[in-house]
């Protein structure tokens, strides 16, 4: 009898989480109900499963609304009915046209109108829903003759009075008005909650036909869904047989390409994987991925295949990945096995500039009716909720800021704030709006609208109305099409090297950038700024602690730096064992044989599988079940218990002492959830090496590419500094040399117009295009004559010295610009082209110092170019010790003068501390630690140079200064200003990179609980 139930997937309307809705239905004795969320089917698949568990018949449909106004309810009689509604709503989502007042002529959908908006003539499948409070109106002849077309309409939106109030708050948020401005048309009826049937049916006892009509709809709706059958595009060719034949052919070709002839181990691995892929019917998935990569290669694009897919030798032979699973002992079972029901997962990265071209290919090749992005729910998050809810209560901006920025314990406690807090907590983690998944694409066999309506977000690619988890549940295997700036760094570097030096670098040949001696030296020294994944202060510190001078150690470093591994204590233990290989014992010979590369520590997810297989004797596929279950990804407690029992039974059969097996299982249990996929780390390591190879051998071009791809961990200034330290001459933008992006000529780097604050991008692009068409600018007058530009943009270019080729000073150019533009009329621009050459003005000579130029640059670029920040200091002192000498000052107190690059907030048991990254006046980097007690008296005061006093601690080759005192150092007065109050304001524009972290404090050595010696039994 409940044909119109809303969950919280009715965004900013419904208040009941889906599981709670089912629980409420059970409590009310409901045997059948319909989920009809507003303009979405997001929850129907979870709803169907949950109803089956509680023996409730599920009906699915939608409530159609337009601009918050109710239109009608649609209930699917079967799968075709759902598809009809999905196609109907998709059409209007794409066109933007309002939904019609009268539903289209559906073939397999029941349509229910309300008494107020029902059409005069109803089709066979159309009915009028009557609310309990409306039954009394049926006595009139106006409605009495339509009773045969009426059904019970007991809508469900909330559970109790508090949730009704929450519903009104959600409506106020949705309509962007304060609570007191809501009208009755903005929110639901006060009766819209679940009632037991014995409370509902008496309202209709005088109209048994309404009850029977309702029951008839319930009985005739037979929507069933097959959750077991894959829904992805079935075949790349025409059949399963042709797919596996094609995949086998490609694998054999790739086997020869990657391994040459007669590589028996690789051949056996290929045969093994092909058998599993065919049995699980994933040939099409591999071939579609191969097809996408093939297209990418045909366009000359670079891609990185990573994730657990790199565990597959087939993926390696097809060119999807560049990781040899034999070299790194990667287990295919980590990616795909007969016991694993979840789909495979290839993560493929492209440059952010090229990703859309790849997406257009996929949508064009496989059909826009069959391809869409996964959706995702953007939830109401804790602090932003306070702002949203506070706004509807009419709180002023100052109070909203206070609520959003302060923890609840520090917020005021008046009655309004208490209400805001209460309702904010109620709706915490509720879906707020739908968005597009960052990378997950599904390619379906049937039209996607058979399963969901589609929406078209601003980025131009359609999205389904469910997330990746539901997609997996209902049978879709997503393709992860990602982008990252690291590939842009590499790709653009290669192009710049060819353009600037005439050298073609085959960066796809990983042998040139793996374990190269010159690169390994820089790697061990942490000289990796700008390199993908290995440039952060934490990673550079780890590389130095490990003296990381080879590819396999880099693979391990890429894994142990991950938050989970580090937080478990495995990073700290790995560093100890790496540096002290004679101060620990392998727990068992199996650990030595199979985890020797990581000193007996289960760093990788594959390690869990190895120990389960080689110590416990269970199949690798069962080991993967163990890993997934312990990492929170396994959903079956029964499956885990079965594997656990098998593990101990197998250990006993192999003669292992029970106590030893219990300890090893404990270690598996402790670290399985923290470990990281080795194939993923290996993929990262290859890309890191490619970046490092380019940085070491072609630093000027590489750093230019990094700058043009908006950097990475640091701000642009840091990469400019790296380029200068590599031998480049850094030059300010020039209207005759610069482009929108930064350009390189030999060793000269001209900063791009994109870095100029205040210069419009259309002006920057016009300068470049006009110069290409009409040649270099010969004077400021010529420039103004050719480029439509205002006085403010001209001043920006003059102050950055973009007209230095004229030989005139900035002051002289400003006078000329004012004379030309003050009375300039845009309509005369074309006429000026016919005029005589401009006359020369006699201008006074006004001297400017290099410091004035530096302060101009700070205002326009946020950093100086004409000199260093150290040159702007009032003091000539440069420190007692330089960064290069810190290693020899272990346990000594040092005083240094340094420029702040970055600081990272890190929680400790005593409060927040910071790690700082600095450069000395020689340009070398070093790191500091600032503990909570020191920060009280010596806080950071923004970007700039500081005088530092602290004690040096050298931890496995890596020096850190524990700061005791620090003080920010003043610049010289800005000579461009006469007023003393303005002479130091420019210094405040100097930036710093600040990054917080919300992880738990790392454990101390005694808390890691990983024995370094064998147990005795």
DOMITOR-135259 format. One record per residue (C-alpha): z, y, x. Coordinates in steps of 0.001 Angstrom, whole numbers, plus 524288, in hexadecimal, padded with zeros to 5 digits. Each point is the difference from the previous one (the first is absolute). Layout:
REM DOMITOR-135259
ZYX;...
***
This chain:
REM DOMITOR-135259
800008000080000;80030808A780BFE;7F2098046C8021F;802B380C5D807D3;8097C7FE7F80B5E;8006E8093C80B90;805777FCEE80D62;80228809C780ACE;7F1C47FDD8803A5;7FD3E809B77F513;8014980A6C80A3B;809BB80AE77FD3C;801C17FA687F25A;805E47F2627FF87;80DBB7FDEA80527;8016B7F1368005D;7FCF77F80280C46;7F7917F4597FC98;80A357F590802C6;809F88077E7F7F5;7F674800C47F4B5;7FEE77F11D7FFE2;80EC67FE908010A;801AD809357F473;7F6187F82B7F82D;8074F7F35F802A3;80CBE806567FBA6;7F9718041B7F346;7FA747F2717FD89;7F1E58049A80161;7F6037F4FF80049;7F3B18082B801B0;7FD6F80DCB804BE;7F5138088C80511;800388082780C55;7F7D880C077FD31;8029A809C580ABF;7F93580D0A7FF29;7F2237FF9B80585;8033C7F51180970;8016D7F15880198;8081F8010980C76;80AEA7F7747FADA;7F8FE7F5ED7F7B3;7FEEE7F55D80A57;80E5E800468039B;802C9800FC7F167;7F8477F39F7FD12;807507F85580A73;80D4F8050C7FBD9;7FD6D7FCFC7F1B8;7FBEF7F21F80354;80D1D7FDCB806AC;80744804877F3B5;7F7507F90E7F613;7FB1C80CE57FA69;7F1DA801187FBC0;7F9DF80B4980789;7F6148090A7F9CB;7F932809B7808DF;7F94580CB07FD79;800D880E9A801B5;8045680C047F8DF;7F50B809CA8013C;803E880E2980194;7F85980C3880356;806B280C348053C;80D267FA3D7FBE2;7FB1C7FDFF7F210;8007A7F27A7F9C8;7F2C47FA6A7FC13;801C77F1797FCE0;8053B7F3238050E;7F70D7F52080496;804287F1B78004C;7F77B7F60480707;7FCAE7F4377F7C5;7FBAC7F92080C75;7FB0D802D380DC6;7F39F806407FAC9;80842809647F806;807478049080C14;7F312801EB80711;7FAD68081E7F49E;80BA58092A80081;7FF69800DA80EC5;7F191803B77FFD3;80258809F47F545;80B19806C480734;7F8E47FF4D80D21;7F446807247FA53;8089F80B397FB90;807FF8001180C91;7F371801B9807B7;7F94F809C97F704;80BEC808287FCF6;7FC0E800877F1C5;80B3C7FF5D7F643;802957F3407F8F3;7FA2C8002C7F24B;808EF8013C7F43B;7FA5F7F3567FA9E;7FF6A7F3B480860;7F2D07FA238037D;7FB647F3E37F8FB;8071C7F5CE80803;7FC627F1C77FDF9;80C777F95E804A0;80A4F80A8B7FEB1;8094B803427F502;8017580EB17FE63;80C2C805F37FA12;800A080E247FB96;80BC68075A7FB2E;80130804907F210;7FD0D80DF98044E;7F3737FDAA8077F;7F9C97F4407F930;7F1B7801C97FC0D;7FC957FF357F1AA;7F7E67F3CE801DA;805797F4ED80840;7F7F97F57580680;803947F1BA7FEDF;8078A8003480CD8;8070380CE17FD2B;80D73801ED7FA0E;80A0380A787FD1C;80D4F7FE9D8064B;80B7C8034A7F738;80CE9803ED8061A;80C7A7FBD37F900;8030480E107FC41;7F267801557F9F0;801237F4B87F65B;80513809047F552;7F32C807778005E;7F8707F4057FB9C;803D5802197F1C6;7F57C80A587FEB2;7F2757FBEC7FB87;7FA59806B180C05;805397F5198089A;8027F7F5057F682;7F1F57FB647FF8E;7FFBA7FE2E80ECD;80B837F6C98010A;7F6C87F4BA802DF;7FC768070080CB6;80DD0803378042E;808B47F9ED80A79;80DBF8022E804FD;800BF80A7380A7C;80D187FF68806CE;7FCE5806D380CC5;808E27FDC980BB2;8021680A7C80A5A;80E7A8005B8035D;80C617F7E97FE54;80AEE809807FCE3;803A980E407FE6E;800B38028180EB0;7F2827FA49801EB;7FAE08083F7F4C2;804FC80BDA80769;7F9A77FA9980C4C;7F3537FE8F7F860;8009C80E617FC56;80266803AF80E37;7F4227F7FC8040B;7F7E4806C27F59E;8048080D46804D6;7FC437FC4C80DE2;7F2C87FB317FB52;7FCFE80C387F811;805F9808E680A69;8091C807377F6CC;80EAA8016A7FF4F;8077E7F6DA7F70F;8032880A507F5D3;7F17A802E37FDF6;7FCAC7F2217FBBB;7FBBA7FE757F1F0;8008E7F3A87F7AA;7F1987FDAB80291;802C57FEF080E95;808CC7F4197FF3E;801947F3647F880;8072F7FD447F353;80E9C7FDC2800CA;7FDEE7F2867FA12;7F7677FA6580AD6;8088F7F50A804F6;800A17F1577FE55;806EC7FB2A7F3D2;803707F20A7FC97;7F65D7FAA67F604;80AC37FEDD7F5EC;801DB80EAC8012B;7F18F803317FFE9;7FA1E7F7697F563;80875804D37F499;7F8F680D27800B4;7F3917F9027FBD6;8055A7F6037F670;7F92C806907F482;7F3247FF168074A;7FEBA7F1D88049B;7F1808024F8026B;8034B8095F80B1F;808857F5848061E;7F5837F5A17FE7A;7F5758091680590;808778023480BDB;802657F185801AE;7F1897FD487FE7C;7FCD68091880B4F;80A867F9908084F;7FAC37F2847FCD7;7F1BE8035480275;8020D806D980D12;7FE117F55680A07;7FF32806E380D0A;801CA7F66080B20;7FEC28024680E78;7FD547F63280ACA;8084E8043980B83;7FBAB7F4AE808B0;7F15880228800E7;7FB578099D80A85;7F97F80C077FA36;7F94B8052280C36;7F15F7FF4280195;7FE3B7F1668011B;7F4997FEA28091C;7F9418084E80A1C;7F3C47F7C37FE3F;7FDB17F8627F36F;809A07F4C680109;80BBB7FABF8071F;7F7527F67F80761;7F6DF80ABD804B8;80B9B80886803C2;806587F5E1808CB;7F2BE7FCC8805D9;7FDA980E5C80304;80DB6801AD80570;7FE697F3E780881;7F3038050880534;805DA80D3C8036A;80C117F9AE80617;7F78E7F782808C3;7F81880BBC8046D;80C978077480298;805DF7F47A80729;7F4D18005D809AB;8010380EDA8012D;80EB08003480239;8023F7F375807BB;7F30F7FB478054F;7FC177F1AF7FF77;809107F4358008D;80CFD806A77FD07;806507F4627F951;80CDA8069E7FC4E;7F8FF80B2F7F943;7F6A47F68F7F968;80B2D7F7E87FA50;806FF80C417FB58;7F399804B17F924;7FE597F2E27F928;80E437FFDE7FBC4;7FF7780DAB7FA5E;7F3237FDDC7F8F1;805C07F43A7F91E;80BCC807BA7FB08;7F7B980BC47FC20;7F6D37F75D7F82C;80B037F8847F97C;8069280CAC7FBC5;7F2BF8059A7FBE6;8013D80C0880891;7F2737FF2D80625;7FB3980B2D7F77D;80B578088980431;7FCB57FDE480E66;7F189802597FDB4;8020B80C887F86C;808CA8050D80ADF;7F5B27FBF4809FC;7F5A08070A7F803;807DB80CA37FFFA;801EE7FF0C80EB9;7F1947FCCE801EA;7FC4480C647F8B7;809C6807D08080B;7FA097FAE080CAA;7F252803447FB33;8045680E237FE7B;805CA8005A80DA4;80DCF801497FAB5;80BDC7FAD2806F7;809D97F7D87F883;80CC47F9378031C;8033B7F35A7F8F4;80E8C7FDA780034;80B197FA1D7F837;8025C7F1937FE3F;7F13F7FDF47FED5;7FF7A800FB80ED2;8069B7F29280040;7F2ED7FA497FBF0;7F5E57FB90809E0;7F5BF800C97F547;802FD80E7B7FE82;7FEA98016080EC4;7F3077F8CF80031;7FADD8082F7F4B4;8038380C9A8070E;809C9803F17F587;80AB58004680A5D;7FFF78012C80ECE;80C077F7AD80286;7FE4A7F27A805BF;80A347F77A7F92E;7FF337F5C880AD0;8035D809D380A94;80C3A804577F8CE;803977F3017F98F;7FE9B805807F251;802317F6D37F495;7F5A77FF967F563;80AB67FB847F6AA;8061A80D8D800FD;7F3A1804FF7F958;7FBA87F4F57F74F;804B87F2507FCEE;7FF387F6327F502;80E00802A27FBB8;7FE2E80EA57FF8C;7FBB4804797F29F;7FF6C80E7480312;7F29C804FA80416;7FBAB802D280DE3;800E880DD1804E9;7F6B2806DB80946;803ED80DC380404;7F41C807288054C;8008F80DC280576;7F52B809EA80185;7FFF580DE58049D;804A2809107F547;7F2B7806A5800E8;7F8707F3807FD05;808777F8F37F633;7F999806347F41D;7F2A77FB4380496;8056A7F2268008C;805C88019F7F263;7F31A804ED7FA8E;7F9697F3F180592;809DF7F6DD7F9B4;7FF19806837F2B4;7F1228005C800CF;7FE3F7F214804E1;809787F9347F6CE;7FEA6808D57F431;808A280AC97FABD;8032E7F78A7F439;805C17F5F38093A;806C38081B80A7F;80C178089C7FF1B;80BCF80448807A6;80D3D7FA737FCBF;808CA809BB7F96A;80DEB803078038A;80B67805AD7F8A5;8058F80C7E8058E;80E487FF247FC1F;80A1680A3D7FCFA;8073C800D980CDB;80E478037F80185;8001180E13804C7;7F3458046F7F9C5;805457FB457F2EB;80AE180A01800C5;7F5D580AAE80107;7F7EB7FA7A7F4BD;80B887FE037F6E7;806B880C8B803FF;7F3B8807867FC9B;7FFD37FB0F7F1EF;80E36804237FEA3;7FBB980DB5803C9;806DF800E580D27;7FB3C80AE08090E;7F87E7FD1980C8C;80BEA8020D808BB;807AD7F5927F8B9;7F44C7F6E17FFDA;7FEFC8014B80EC6;80E797FD2C8013C;7FED07F3CA7F79A;7F4107FB0A8072E;804FA8025F80DCC;80E447FC117FEFB;805A47F2737FDD0;806FA7FE5B7F2F8;80D478010C8068E;7FCBF80DE68044A;7FA4B804927F312;8075F8087B7F678;807677F9447F516;7FDA88086F7F3F4;7FC157F9A27F329;7F162802B080160;7FF727FA9980DC3;807757F3FC7FB34;7F59D7FDDB7F581;7F531801C3809F0;806767F5FD808E4;802597F61F7F51B;7F22D8004A7FAB7;7FA168007F80D99;8070A7F3708037E;7FB4F7F9B67F35B;7F1BD8028580327;800D47FD4980E93;7F4A27F711803F7;7F975801867F2A2;7F1288010F80117;7FC3380E4F8001A;7F1578000C801CB;7F50B7F71A80432;7F9448019F80CF2;7F6367F8FF8088F;8044C7F58F80986;7FD6C804AB80DCD;7F68E7F52680381;8001D7F4447F6C7;7F3057FD057F94D;7FD0D7F5097F690;7F2717FA537FDC9;7FF807F8337F376;7F70C7F5727FADA;80086805497F22A;7FFC280E857FCC4;80D25805C7803C7;8014E805EF7F27D;802667F2337FB0A;80D8C801AB805E9;8033380E717FFDF;7FAEE80D807FCCD;7FBDB807F380BC7;8038B80DCC803C9;7F88480917808FB;808FE807AC80906;7FB3580BFC80770;7FBDE7F7E480BE7;7F4BE7FA8B7F829;8028B7F1577FFF5;804F87F91C7F3B2;80D7C7F9D37FF85;8058F7F50D7F7CC;80C8D802A37F89D;808537F5E780707;804F07FEDB80DE0;7FD037F65E80AE4;80B307F6F27FC2C;7FAFB7FE517F228;7F2397FEA98056D;804A77F48B8082F;807687FA0A7F478;7F4088001E7F736;7F6CB7FA4A80A19;7FA3380AF48082E;7FF1B7FFE280EC8;7FF1F80DF1804B1;7F7FB804EC80B5C;8075E80A0A80810;7F67880A958041F;807F78095B80836;7FDF380BCF80890;80766804FD80BB1;7FE7380B2280974;801857F70980BC2;7F2667FA7F7FDBC;7FAF480DDE7FEB3;805D5802E880D64;7F8CE7F48080602;7F3318019E7F8BB;7FEE480E9780273;803D57FE2C80E41;7F4C37F6A380238;7F676809917F9B9;8054A80B74807E4;7FF567F84880CB6;7F1AD7FCDE7FDAC;7FCFF80E137FC32;807D68066180AEB;7FE0C7F64D80B1F;7F44B7F7D37FC06;8083C7F39C800EF;7FF967F5957F565;80D0E7F90E7FEA4;7FFBB7F2F77F8CF;80DD48014E7FAEF;7FE327F42C7F71C;7FFD07F7BE80C5B;80EB07FDD480072;7FF457FA2B80D95;7FE3480DAB805C1;80C8B804C27F9DE;809627F4A680128;808747FDEF80BF6;7F84A809BA80837;808298034C80C15;7FEF680ED17FED7;8039C7FFA57F199;80B6A7F6E880275;805FE80991809BF;7FFB380AEE7F5F8;804D77F6BF7F57A;80BF57FC1A807E9;802F280E5C8027B;7FEE7803807F19D;7F4E2809908029F;7FA067FD697F2BD;8003780CEB7F878;7F4A97FFEA7F660;7FE657F1318001D;800B27F8D97F322;80D6E7FA607FCD0;8057E8017280DCC;801CB80EAE80116;80CC98027D7F8DE;80C08802F08085D;806607F33F7FBAE;7F40D7F7ED8038A;7FDF8806BD80D07;80E487FDB38031F;7FE9E7F1A17FC79;7F3F67FE8380894;8079B8058180B7A;80BEF7F7967FD4C;7F7437F40380007;7F7CD804C280B6D;7F52C7FB907F6DE;7F4447FD45808A0;7F82E7F5CE7F889;7F9F87FD3F7F2DD;8095B7F56E7FB54;80C028083D802BF;7F97B80B0C7F88C;7FE047F6C97F476;80E8E7FD0180030;8037E80E6B8016D;7F76E803427F43D;808197F6637F81B;80DDC802718049E;7FEBA80EB47FDFB;7FE8E7FD757F171;80BDB8047E7F827;803FE7F2857FB4B;7FF5D7F97780D42;806E880B3C806D6;80A4B800F87F566;8031A7F19480103;80339801BF80E5B;7F46E7F80880496;7FA1380B898073A;80C57801FD807F1;801277F17E80305;7F19F7FF0C803B4;8016380B6780999;80BDF7F97C8063B;7F9597F2C8801A2;7F34780605804C4;8073E8072B80ABC;809E87F52E802B5;7F89F7F31C7FEB6;80A877F8C0807C3;80B70804707F78D;7FD8C7F7E17F3D6;7FD237F1EC7FC7C;7F5F37FB277F665;806D87FADE7F406;7F8067F38E80034;7F42C7FB1180778;7F798802B97F40B;803B580E548010B;7FC138002E80E4F;7F3297F92C7FD97;7FBA1807627F3E5;8076380CF4800D8;7FFCD801A880EB5;7F71C80BCA7FE7E;80AE4806F67F87F;80B7F7FA2080788;8043C7F70D7F4FC;800D980AF17F5F7;7F9347FEEA7F2D8;7F90980CFE80137;7F42D7FC357F7DE;7FEBF7FA257F280;7F7DB7F54D80646;80BF87FC5F8082C;807447FB9E7F3DB;7F4BE7F6DA7FD07;7FFF97FAFD80E11;80E767FCA880022;7FF7B7F9CF7F288;7F4897F7BD80472;8036F7FC7880DF4;80ECB7FF227FEF1;801797FC247F1CA;7F3B47F7DB7FF26;7FBA0805D17F302;7F199803667FDD4;7FBB880DB0803B4;7FCDA802DE7F1BE;80E257FCF47FC5D;80474808B580B12;7F85580B0E7F9B3;806F77FD977F31A;80CC3801148076F;7FBB980CCC80640;7FB24805F17F35B;80C007FC247F855;809438058480A2E;7F85D80C9480168;80145802877F183;7F1E17FCA07FCCF;802637F2687FADF;8025E7FF7F7F16D;804427F2037FE55;80E1D7FCA88030F;7FCCD7F1DB7FD37;7F4E17FFE9809F9;808E7805DA80A5F;80AC97F6297FD55;7F64A7F4D4800C8;7FAEB804A880D3A;80DDE80247804D5;803DD7F2247FC3C;7F3D47FAB1806A7;80323807E380C2F;80DA67FA458017E;7FB727F23F7FC8A;7F526800FE80A13;809618056E80A51;809217F4967FDD4;7F4A07F690800E6;7FC3F805FF80D1E;80DFC7FDC8804B1;8044B80E2C800F8;80EBC802757FEC0;8031D805857F29E;8079080B88805C6;7F44F803EC8084B;7F6D97FF107F45A;809518082C7F7E0;8005580AA580A89;7F12C8001380168;7FE64800EA7F14A;809BA80B4180010;7F7BD806F380A26;7F3C57FDBB7F7F2;80721805237F412;8053C80BD280763;7F3558048780610;7F4FC7FB3C7F729;8013A80C227F79F;7FF5F8090680BC7;7F5077F9E2807D3;7F24B8059480041;7F29B7F9C07FF18;7FB2D7FD3680DD9;7F1C3801417FC3C;802F580D7E7FA9D;8069E803E080CBB;7F4B57FA76807E0;7F636808017F822;8081A80C2D80255;800D27FCC280E75;7F1377FEC28015B;7FDF080D407F9A4;80ACB805D58085B;7F9427FAD680C29;7F2ED805717FB98;8064380D637FE61;806BE7FEE480D2A;7F3737FBDA806DA;7F91E80C2D7FAFF;80B9B808C980316;800CD7FB4B80E0E;7F1787FFD9802FD;7FB0C80B3B7F793;80BFA808627FD41;7F92A80CC47FC97;7F74C7F9FE7F5AA;80AE27F74F7FAE6;809AB80B127FE1E;7F5668082D7F97E;7FDC27F4DD7F66D;80E9B7FEE57FD6C;800C280EA07FD43;7F4677FF407F6B5;8060E7F4CD7F864;80C3E808067FD99;807A77F8F680A69;809F27F57B7FD53;80E9B8006C8022C;8002880DC5805BA;7FABA80D6C7FCC0;7F317805048058E;806BA807A580ACE;804CA7F37480680;7F24A7FA53800B2;7FADF80CDB80555;80A877FF0E80A7C;7FBD77F1FD8030A;7F1E7804578015D;803F680ADD80965;8083F7F66D807F6;7F3FD7F730800B8;7F80C80A9980683;7F9BB806E67F47B;7FED680EB37FF2E;805128041D7F2A3;7F88F80B7B7FA58;80245807EA7F3BC;7F5FD7FF7E7F506;7F35880730802E8;7F5BC803A27F5E1;7F53D7FB9C80958;806207F34E8049C;809877FB037F5E1;7FDC47F7EC7F3D4;808D57FD4D7F496;8057A7F4BB807F2;803E1800A880E48;7F4857FE6F8095E;7FEC67FBAF80E1D;7F63E8047080A5F;802547F8CC80CBA;80E7B8022780257;800A680C377F77C;806607FE117F2B7;7FD8D80AA77F60A;809F97FF957F510;7F9EC7FF207F28C;8005F80A3C7F568;807967F6517F7A5;80C308030E807F4;7FFC680E867FD01;809FE8039C7F5CD;7FA1B8099F7F674;7F1977FD4A80294;7F92A7FACA7F3E5;7F9407F2EC80208;7F36A804A27F979;7FF4B80B25809DF;8023A7F69480B42;7F53A7F6EA7FB3B;7F6C080B6D7FDC1;801CA804BB80E16;7FBE17F2AA804F8;7F4557FE667F6DC;7FADC80DD180233;800D47FE5F80EC7;7F8427F3527FF3F;7F58B806C17F7DE;7FF1780D6680672;805AF7FE4380DA3;80BDD805A2806CF;8064380CA77FB98;7FD3080B098098B;80A98809947FBCF;80A88802837F5FC;7F640808547F86C;7F64B7F4DE7FFE3;80A957F6D17FB1C;80412809057F4D2;7F1BD801F87FC8E;7FDB57F1557FEC4;80CD07FAAE7FAB5;805D18047D7F2E8;80DF1802458045D;80B6B808BD7FC73;80813808638090E;80B887F67280000;7F7B97F4868049F;7F996808AD80A43;80D6F803FC804F6;803E37F1B28010C;7F40B7FD268085E;8022E80C0E80866;80E5A7FD098024E;7FCD17F21A8042B;7F605805D280977;7F4407F98C7F988;7F73580B6580443;803B07FFED80E5A;7F1C87FDD9803B7;7FD9180E687FC85;808398048980B5F;807B6809247F738;80EB87FFB37FE5F;8067D7FC247F353;8040080E217FD81;7F20E804D1801C1;7FAD67F5617F70A;809EF803917F587;7FB4B80E1180026;7F1BB7FBBA7FEEC;8032B7F6A17F4DD;8073080AA87F88D;7F4D18099D801BB;7F6087F6067FB61;8076D7F9ED7F4A4;807A380B337FA0E;7F3C28054E7F939;7F82D7F3778002F;7F91D7FBD57F37E;7FC997F1957FEE5;7F345802FB7F8F8;7FB188070780C33;801987F41E808BC;7F1B37FBFD7FF7A;7FBA580E21801F6;8081F800EE80C6C;7F7597F5B280622;7F4FE80A158005C;8082E80AE4805DE;7FF8C8050E80DD5;809657F9CF809C6;80DBD805097FDE7;8042880B2F8086F;809E87FE4880AB8;80D2F806077FD3C;807F38069E80A69;80D1C7F9687FE59;80CD180266806F5;804717F57B80967;80CB87FA2A7FB1D;8063C7F61F80906;8054D7F3537FA73;808917F64F8071B;7FE477F15580026;80CB97FF4E7F871;7FA2D807877F496;7F51C7F5F97FF74;809F77F50080053;8077F805B07F48D;7F32F801B37F886;7FD5A7F1A08025C;80D787FBEF7FB43;7FDAE807577F341;7F2787FA457FDF8;801257F2668060E;80EE07FE2C80046;7FF907FE0E80ED8;7FB82807FC80BC2;7F38A7FD1280781;7FF2480B2D809D3;80CAF7FBD080671;80AC97F5FE7FDD0;80C2C801EA7F7CC;807CC7FFF280CA3;7F8C180C4380469;8051B806FB7F3E9;80E4A7FD9A80325;808CE80AF7804A4;805DA7F71480A54;7F8C47FB8980C26;808F27F4158012B;7F8BE7F31A7FE15;80AD17F5DF80159;806B47F89D80AFD;7F9027F3177FD94;7F25D7FC9A7FB5F;7FCCA7F4FB7F694;7F9547F7DB80A85;80CDC7FF168078B;809217FBFE7F4EF;7FF8B7F1708031F;80703802C080CDD;80AEB807957F934;806757F4C27F8A6;80DE6803827FBCF;7FE6380DCF80562;8011A80CF77F8F4;7F3A48083B7FFFD;7FBFE80D6D7FB6B;7F20C801C77FB39;7F78980A0F7F95C;7F68A7F9EF7F65D;7F6F1802567F48C;803277F8AA7F377;7F5217F71E7FB37;806617F77D7F5B5;80D0A7FB6C7FAE8;803627F4847F77F;80C0B7FECD7F788;806777F2AE800F9;80C157FB517F88A;80BC07FAC78076D;80D287FB257FB64;805A980D52803B0;7F587808207F95F;7F23D8048E802D0;7FB53801A680DEE;7F2FA804538059D;7F6D77FB2F80A7B;7F84880B0180628;7F30C7FFED80740;7FD5480B0F8099D;7F6F18046B80AD3;80463806B180C73;7F87480B45805FD;7F7C67F652807D0;7FB4F7FA5B7F2FF;806EA7F2C6800E8;807167F9CA7F475;80E157FBA57FF57;809997FC187F56B;80DA6803EC7FBC5;80AB07FAC17F72E;80858809447F7D3;80C057F9AE7FA13;806D18055E7F3DA;80B7F806218073B;7F6E18072080977;7F77E8051C7F4ED;80B82807077F9B9;800DE809A480B45;7F1FE7FEBB804D4;7F6BB7FF197F46B;7F141800A780095;7FB0480DA47FCCE;7F1A27FD867FD84;7F4787FEFA8091B;8001D805EE80D92;806077FE5B80D7B;80E0C7FBD98022C;809517FF6780B6F;8058A7F22C80022;80C117FA4E8066C;802697F1717FF2E;802677F2CD80643;7F4BE7F729803C5;800307F1CE7FB8D;7F5427F71C8051F;7FE307F4A57F6AB;7F69A7F5D68058D;7F74E809BD80750;800D080A2B7F52F;8085980C4080234;80669807387F4B7;8088E80C118013F;80C09800067F757;8016B80E627FCE6;80D1F806AF801E1;7FB7C80E077FE1F;7F362806D57FC92;7FBAE80DCE7FCE7;7F324805697FB45;7F9D380973809B1;7FA6180D257FBA8;7F1EC804378022C;7FCA380D21805AF;7FED980AA17F58C;7F2C77FF767F93D;7F8CD80B9480643;7F782801E37F3EB;80B7E805677F84E;8076980C87802B4;80B057FD7B7F658;80AAE7F7B78062F;802527F8477F376;7F2037FAB780084;7FF707FCBD80E69;805877F2437FEA3;7FA9B7FBA37F2E2;7F3E37F9B0805EE;808A57F6A5807B1;8045A7FA2A7F305;7F2067FB737FD91;800EC7F61B80B15;800397F28F7F999;806B87F30280222;7FD867F28A7FA46;80BAD7FB687F80F;800847F2567FA27;80B417FA167F856;802E27F19C7FE56;808217F9657F592;802157F2F3806AD;80D427FA1080244;805EE801A380DA1;7FB6D7F5B5809AE;80A0A7F54680277;808047FF4680C67;7FE2F7F48D80930;80B627F8237FA70;7FA99801BD7F236;7F2C87F9C280291;805C37F2617FF4F;7F5987F95B80827;8063D7F6F780A17;7FAF28010880DE3;804C97F276803AA;7FDC87F2667FAB9;809BB7FA7A7F668;807257F3AC803FE;800D17F48E7F695;
***
